[in-house]
Amino acid sequence: MASPTSFGELGLSIIGVGSQYPQNELSPNALELLSKRFYPESDSMKKVLSINRFTGIDTRSSIGTPDHPLVNQEKTPSIAEIHKIFMSDGVPLAISAAQKAIAEAGIDLAEITHVVSTTCTDSANPGFDHFVVKGLGIRQPVEKVLLHGVGCSGGLNALRTAANLALGHAMRRRPARVLVLALEVSTTMVRSELDSIDELQETRIGVALFSDCASAVVLSNGVGEPVEPVYELLGWDHRILPDTEADLGFDVDPVGWKVVLSPRVPKLAAGALEPSFSDLLASLPDLPPSYRKAADFDWAMHPGGATILTGAESALGLSPEHMRASYDTYIRHGNSSSATIFSVMDRLRSAEMDRLAPGGRPKDYVVGCAFGPGISVEMCLLRRNLNLGGVPEEASDTSRSEAAEEEDGADALAGGDDDDDDARDWDAETESSRASVVGKDVVGFEEAPPSRGGEVTEEFVREALDAVELD
């Protein structure tokens, strides 16, 4: 008999995954352009712009470019103006991500019973989920829940909430098909962050990390017509680190939201990983004996920043390949807060990521993890359906049904000379990202702006990045 703290057989499965990034890509130069247009030179601005070149992010996905009218007004846009763009440009992203997840699930809109959503970059009534449901054409009554105040942990927080709702329906022997949504539009708040850097002379590098994205999954409770899962949801662990409320947050402001972040955050986060993982494993006693250590699993870690990923490597004995989809998402898109985790899960099942797995063999079991305000720690265990094969790269953001038309799963997992080239390219790109953030590349400054009365040093960049990663 399972102990009271064990999960047992839940019958929960993710049957569809979708993510949608906007078409624009911001290089590090984008931040420098806006800074030069609207703000005078200062020590703090120079520090932030210098660090901006060494985040390890190649491009950040954005609804606009540095020439977007919203961020080129004389005055910093108000929260009302930011909300209008969230609705006009963000909601269509969420509709698209949801359509991808629903298409992969192979269900009719009429089968959706619940919608659980999250965002930390908008606050309105009704919430954005109302307009996504309307845009999708869902006409039947659905139970909706909109989560706020959970930041980067919002995706897994919403999945956990959906799981408990689905289990409630299962107890009543009723089918549940829960659409779980995450939508974040962060880049519209660039002027707000630059204002704070200029006026308060603070080193705020969140502005160099955040991006825009919508993502979705469909969760089934297994009652009713069976559908082959993408991932089975086996269990989860949620905890709040005591007395950390002032360490991590996202406060409302007349011109958007402002990141609250203390220097204690990286150490607190790293220290929470092992106990969270140990308790999660203890709640799942029936795992195969080959899954006991963190390195026995693949990891879908929310890439709040590259030092979060390198910190997890140190704390848990992981390699970059264990978190290959997290690194890849961070490098190509940046940190999209709550929407990132489902995007990482989507990317992880791609054929390209499979070829990069440790030993060339993707794992059956995947640990999902994210941190948020509180400080909260969300962790879950998934069992991946490897029978589906790796989704081709060009289709990994769409659906397995579309991908199947283009490439057989077994062929997708087969290696070759091209695969070896891909692996070498990815290794070089990931190592470059890791090196730039942990300070190995920092000697590449063209100019060394002042810091503490002197120059921006390798130590300064490392310390600054270490102190601003999670949300």
N, C-alpha and C positions, 0 to 999 in steps of 0.2 A: 504493500500500500504506500502511496506517495505521502510524504510528510506534509503538514499544513502549509509549509513554505514552498512546496514543489508545484510546478505548473501542471504536470501530467499532459495528457493529449488534449490540446485545445481545439483542433480542427480548423485553425485559422490559416488562411493563405492569401498572399498578395498575388492576384491573377492578372494584373496589368500595371505597367509603369510608364510614365510619360514625363518628359521635361521639355521646356521651351525657353530658349534664350532669345533676346532681341537681336536684331541683325547687326547693330553697331558694336565695334570693338575699340576700346580705349587703350592706347599705348601709354606708357609713363609720360610721354610728352603732353598728353591732354591736360594733366593737372598743371604743368608748368605754363601752358598757354593761358589758362584762366587766371593763374596767379599773376602773371605779368600784365594781363589786361586790367585787373581791378585792384591790385594790392601793391603797396610799396615794399621794397626790400626790407627784410628784418632778419635778425638772427634766427628766430623760430621758423620763419618761412623758408629760409635757406636750409635749415636742418631737415624739415619735412620733405622738401623737394629733393634733397640729397638721398634721404632714406627711400623715397619713392622710386628711385632707380634700382634699388636692391631688395625689393620685396620677393623676388622670384616669380612674379606674375608677368607673363608676356603681354596679355591683353585682358581687360575687364569688359564683360558684356554689359551693354547699356542701351536704354531706350533712345538715347540721343548722342550727339557729338558735342565737342566743345563749342560749336556754333549754334547749339539749340537756343531758341529765344528765351526759354525759362531761365537759363543760367547766364544770360548776357544782358539782363536788365540792369539799370543803374543801381537799384536796390536789390538786396537779397530777397528771393521769392518768399512769400508768406506760406504758412502751412496750408492755407486754403488753395493757393496756386499749385502747391505740390500735390495736394489731393486731386485736383482736376487732372493732372497728368497721370497720376496713379490709376485713375478710373479710365481715362481715354487710351492710355498706352499699356497699362499693367493688366487690366482685366482681360483684354484679348489674349495676352500670353497665357493666363490661367485657363481660359476656355480652350486654347489649343493644347496645352498640356493635358487637360482633363480628357479631351477627345482622343488623344493618343492612348491614354491609359484605358479608357473605356473600349476603344477599338481592339486593343490587345486582349482585354478581358473577354471580348466576344459576347458581351451582354447587351440587352436592349436598355435604353434609357429608363423604361418603365420598371426595370428590375432594381434600380438604385433606391435604397431605403433610407440612407443617411448621408449627410455631407458634413465632414469635419474639416475645418479650415483654420489657417493661421497666417498672421502677418504681424510684423512689428514696425512697418513703414507706412501705415495708414490707420486712421481711427475715424470711423463714420458709422452712422446708423440710418438705414440698414447697412450691414457690412458688405464687403466686396463679394462674399459668397452668395449673397442674394442675387447679384447681377450675373455671376457665373452660372448659377442654376437657370436663370432666365435665358441667358445667352445659349446655353446648351439645349434648351427646349424641353427641359424636364417639367412636366405638367402635373404629375401626381404629387400629393403631399409627401415631403421628405422631412425627416428630423434633422435640423441643422444645429451645429455647434461651431462658434467662432472663438478661437483662442487668441488672447492678446497677453502681452507682458512676459512672453517666454523666449523671445529673441532667437538666437541661433539654434537653440534646442527645440524650436517649435515643430519641425517636421516629425521628429521622433515622439515628441509630446502628443501631437495630433494622432499619430499612428497608435500610440498606447491608448488614447481616449477612444479611438475607433474600435480597438480590440475589445475594450470592456463593453462598449455598446453592442458589438456583434455577439459577444458571449451572452449578454442579456437576452438577445433575440433567440439564441440557440437554446437557452433554458426554457423558452416558451415554444420551442420547436418551430420557430419561424425563420425563414431565410433572411440573411442580411448581406447586402452588397453595399459597402460603405465607400464613397468617394472621398479621398483624403487629399486636400489641396494646401499648397504653400505658395505664397506670392510675395515677392519683395522687389520694391523699386527704390534702391538706395542712392543711385548716382545723382538724383535730382537735388540731394542735400549737400552737394559739393560746396556751394557758396556759403552755406551755414557753417560748415566746418572750417573753411578758409577764413571766414569772419572771426571765429574763435581763435584761430592761430594768430591772426593779425592783431586783434584787440587785446587778447589775454597773454600773448606771447607764450603760448603753450605748444608743446610738441605733440601733435595729434595726427597719428598716421593711419587711423581708420579710413580716412579719405582716400588713401592710396590702395586700400584692400577691397573695398566693397563694390558689388556689381548687382545686376538685375537678373531675375529669373523667376519662372513659375514652374512648379513640378507637381505631380499627382501620382497617386497609386489607387487601385481598387482593392479593397480587402473583403474577402468572403469568409463567412462562418461555416461553410461546408454543408449547410442545410439546403436541400433543393438540388437543382441540376448541377452535376459535378463539372468543374473546369480545371484543366491542368494548371498547377501553380507555377509562377515564376519563382517565388520564394515562399516557404512556409514560415510563419511567425511562431516561434517556439516558446518565447518568454522574454521578460524585460526586467530591468532594474531602474528605479528612479530614486534619486536622493537629493537632498539639499545640504550643502556644506554649512555647518553652523556658523552664525555670526559673520556672514560674508555679504550681507545685503548691500553694503556700501562699496564693495569691491568691483562689482560688475553690474551695469545697467544701461538703459537707453531712455533718457529723460525727455519729456515733451518740451518744446520750445516754440515761441512764436514763428520761428523760421525753420521748423522741422524738428528732428530729434537729435539729441547730443549723446554721444557715447560716454559712459562713466566707466572708468577702468583704473584699477589700482595696480601698483607694481607687484602685489602679492599674487595676482591671478595665475601666471604661468606655473608657479610652484604649487599652488593649491590644486590646479587642474591635474598636473602630473601626479600629485600625491593621491588623487581620488581614483585614478584608473585601475590600479591593482585591486583595491578592496571592492570596487564595483564589479570588476570582472570575476573575482573570486566568488562573490555572492551570487552573481548570475549563474555561474557554473554549478554552484551548490543547489540552486533551485531546479536544475535539470540533470538529475542523477543518471539518466539512462542514455547519455551520450556515448558514442563508441569510445573505447579505451585509447584510441589514437588521437582523441581531442581532449587534451588536458592542460596544455600550456597555451599562452596567448599566440605564440608563433605557429601553433597547429591550425589556426584559423586564418581565413582571409578577413580583412578589416575594411569596413566602410566608415571611415572617420571623417567627421565634418572638418574640412580644412579651414578653420578660422584664421590660420596663418601658417606659414611653413614651419615656424618653431613649435607649433602645436604638434605637427606631425613628427618632427625630429625629437620632440620631448616624449612622444608616445613610443618611439623607437627605443629610447633609453630606458623608459620606465617599464616596458613590457618585453624587451628583447626582440623587437620586430625589425624587419628590413624594409626599405622603401617599397619593395615589390609586394609586401603584404598589404600595403596601402596604395597600390599603384593607381587605382581609380581616383583616390583622394588627391594625390599629387597631380595627376593629369588634369583633373577638374580645376584645381587651384591655378595651375600654370596657364591653362587656356581660357579660364573664365573669371578667376578671382573668387572672393567670398560673397555668396549671395544669401547669407544669413540662413533663415529657416528652410528656404527652397533648395539649398545645396545638397542636403543628405539624400533626397530621392534622386537627384541628378547623379550623384555618386553611385547609388545602387543601380541606376540605369546603365551607367558607363561600365560598371564592374563586369557586367555580363556580356560585354562586347568581345568579339573574336580577338581583337588586338590586345585587350587587357588579359585575356586568357593566355595568350602566348607569352606574356610577361610575368606570369605567376611564378612564385618560387619553384624551381625545378621544372617549370613548364607545365605544372599541373594545378589548375584551380581547385580550390577546396569546396567540399560539400557544405561546410558550415561557415557562416559569415557573421561577424560581430559588427553591429552598427553602434556608433557612439557620437554624441554631441554634448556641448556645454552651453549653458545659458545663464541669464541673470538669476541671482538667488544666493550663492551660485548653485545652479542645478546641474545634475549629471544625468543624462539619459543614455541608457544602453539597452540593446536588444540582441537576441540571437535569432538568426535566420538560417534555414536550410535551403540552399539553392538547388533548383531543379536543373542539374547538369544534362539531363536527357534532351533538353531543348537545344543544346549546343550554344556556341558563342554567336551573338548577333553581329553581323558585319558592321564595321565602323560607321559607314555612311547611314546605317539604319538604327544605330544604337539609341538615337534620340526619338525614334518613331515607335515601332512595335515589332514584336517577334513575328506576327502574322505577315507583315509586309516584308520582313527580312527573309522569311522562309522562301519567298518567291525568288530571291536573288542568290542565296547560297545555302547549301546543305550544312546542317550543324556539324556533322562529322568532319567535312572538309574544312570548316572554319577553324577547327581545333588542330588541324594537321600543320606541322611546321615545315619550313623550307628555307631557301636562301634569302628570300624576301623577308620572311619572318625574322631571321637572324639580324638582318639589316634594321628592321623596325625595332627590335629589342635593343640593339646598340644605340640607335638614335634616341630611344626613350631613356635609356640609362644615362646618356650624356646630358640630355635635357633636364632630367630630374636632378642629377648631381649638380648641374649648374644652378638650378633653383635652390637646392639645399645649401650650396656653398655661398651663394649671394646673400642668403639670409643669416647664416651663422657666422658671417664675417670673413670668410676666406677670400671673397672677391672684392672686398671693400677698398682695396688699394686702387681701384679703377676710377676714383674721383678725378674729374677734370679740374675742378676747383675745390678747395677745402674751405667751406664756410665756417665762420667762427662758432665755437661751442665752449661755454664756460670760460669765455675770454680767450680761447685759443682756436684750434682747428677741430673740425668734425673728424673724429678718429674711428678706427675699426671698433674699438671698445664701445664708443658712444652709439654707433649704429646697431651693434649687437644688443646692447642694453635696451635701447629704444624699441627695437622689434620684439624683444622678449617681453616687454611690458604692455603690449597692445595687440593681442591676437584673437581673443575668443569671440567677441560679439560685435 
